[in-house]
Amino acid sequence: MRHRVAGVKLNRSTAHRRALFKNLVTALLEHEVVRTTDAKAKELRRWGDRMITLGKQGTLHARRRAATIVARRSVLKKLFDEIAPRFQERNGGYTRVVKLGLRHGDAAALSVVELVERAGAEKTTQKKPQRRRDQAKGKAAKKQEPAAPRRRAAAG
């Protein structure tokens, strides 16, 4: 029984699994979005949230703990200087997993893991502009003129 055992094994050895998630966490913090399989995405969400929590603490000890997981110094600096301050008011839930569908070739379920408050994303609540086709349908519906019945041409 695996009661209260956290994490997934993903059919990998401990060292391989740890290296995989170190690389995925580094990529997530660097690019703020990563595309991977569903199982890896769900586990990556745990690792990523933990790193952002360390970034919010901002202590030297937290920086050293994060440095054991984040592979590059530039990404570690970005975590503590840019990403963590963005989430200062939020209590957990820093990442989002969006399912994409199946991968061609092996039909593996793919997902995107992204930071909830990304740097490039703007908060807008404006309505999307209508496409031309939809506008044309709207104009046609406004006219609503009864069409004359069509007659078939007599064959013969």
C-alpha positions in Angstrom: 0.0 0.0 0.0 1.2 3.5 -0.8 -0.7 5.5 1.7 0.6 9.0 2.2 3.5 8.6 -0.3 3.9 11.8 -2.1 5.3 12.1 -5.7 5.3 9.9 -8.7 7.9 7.4 -9.9 7.3 7.7 -13.7 9.2 4.4 -14.3 12.6 6.1 -13.7 15.3 5.7 -11.2 15.6 8.2 -8.3 18.6 10.0 -9.9 17.0 10.2 -13.3 13.7 11.5 -11.9 15.4 14.1 -9.8 17.5 15.3 -12.8 14.3 15.4 -14.9 12.4 17.6 -12.5 15.4 19.9 -11.8 15.6 20.6 -15.6 11.8 21.0 -15.9 11.7 23.4 -12.9 14.6 25.4 -14.3 12.8 25.6 -17.7 9.5 26.6 -16.1 11.1 29.4 -14.1 13.1 30.6 -17.1 10.4 30.6 -19.7 7.4 30.7 -17.4 5.7 28.0 -19.5 6.6 24.4 -20.3 4.9 21.8 -22.5 5.2 18.2 -21.2 3.1 15.1 -20.5 0.2 15.1 -18.0 1.9 13.0 -15.3 5.1 15.1 -15.4 3.1 18.3 -15.5 1.1 17.4 -12.3 4.4 16.6 -10.5 6.1 19.7 -11.9 3.4 21.8 -10.4 4.4 20.6 -6.9 8.1 21.3 -7.5 7.5 24.7 -9.1 5.2 25.9 -6.3 7.7 24.8 -3.7 10.5 26.9 -5.5 8.3 30.0 -5.6 7.5 29.6 -1.9 11.3 29.5 -1.2 11.6 32.6 -3.4 9.0 34.4 -1.3 10.9 33.7 1.9 13.9 35.5 0.4 16.4 34.3 3.1 19.9 33.1 2.4 18.9 29.6 3.6 15.9 29.6 1.2 18.2 30.7 -1.7 20.6 27.9 -1.0 17.8 25.3 -0.8 16.5 26.6 -4.1 20.0 26.5 -5.6 20.0 22.7 -5.1 17.1 22.4 -7.5 17.4 25.3 -9.9 20.2 24.6 -12.4 21.4 28.1 -13.4 22.3 31.1 -11.4 20.5 33.5 -13.8 17.2 31.6 -13.3 17.8 31.6 -9.5 18.2 35.3 -9.6 15.1 35.7 -11.7 13.1 33.6 -9.2 14.1 35.7 -6.2 14.1 39.1 -7.9 11.2 39.0 -10.4 8.9 35.9 -10.0 8.6 35.8 -6.1 7.6 39.4 -5.7 4.8 39.0 -8.3 3.3 36.3 -6.1 3.8 38.0 -2.7 0.0 38.5 -2.1 -0.9 35.0 -3.3 -1.0 32.0 -0.9 -0.1 29.0 -3.0 -1.4 28.0 -6.4 1.3 29.7 -8.4 1.2 27.4 -11.4 -1.6 26.2 -13.8 -1.8 23.0 -15.8 -3.8 23.2 -19.0 -4.4 20.0 -20.9 -3.6 20.1 -24.6 -4.7 16.7 -26.0 -2.8 13.8 -27.4 0.6 13.8 -29.0 0.9 12.5 -32.5 3.1 9.5 -32.7 2.6 7.9 -29.3 -0.8 9.4 -28.2 0.6 10.6 -24.9 -1.6 13.1 -23.1 0.1 16.5 -23.2 -0.2 19.5 -20.9 1.1 23.0 -20.5 2.4 24.1 -17.1 2.5 27.9 -16.8 2.8 30.5 -14.0 -0.6 32.0 -13.1 0.7 35.6 -13.3 3.1 35.6 -16.3 5.2 38.6 -17.1 4.0 38.9 -20.8 0.3 38.4 -20.1 -1.7 41.6 -19.5 -4.9 41.6 -17.4 -7.6 42.7 -19.8 -11.3 42.0 -19.6 -12.2 43.4 -23.1 -14.4 41.5 -25.4 -12.8 39.8 -28.4 -13.5 41.6 -31.7 -16.0 39.7 -33.9 -14.6 38.0 -36.9 -15.8 39.1 -40.3 -17.8 36.0 -40.9 -19.7 36.5 -37.6 -20.3 40.2 -38.5 -21.8 39.1 -41.8 -24.1 36.7 -40.1 -25.3 39.4 -37.7 -26.1 41.8 -40.6 -27.9 39.1 -42.5 -30.0 38.3 -39.4 -30.9 41.9 -39.0 -32.4 42.2 -42.5 -34.5 39.0 -42.2 -36.3 39.5 -45.5 -38.5 36.6 -46.5 -36.9 34.9 -49.4 -38.9 34.2 -52.5 -39.6 30.5 -53.0 -37.4 28.9 -55.6 -38.8 27.0 -58.5 -37.2 24.2 -60.3 -36.6 24.5 -64.0 -38.6 22.0 -65.9 -36.5 19.3 -67.4 -37.2 18.4 -70.9 
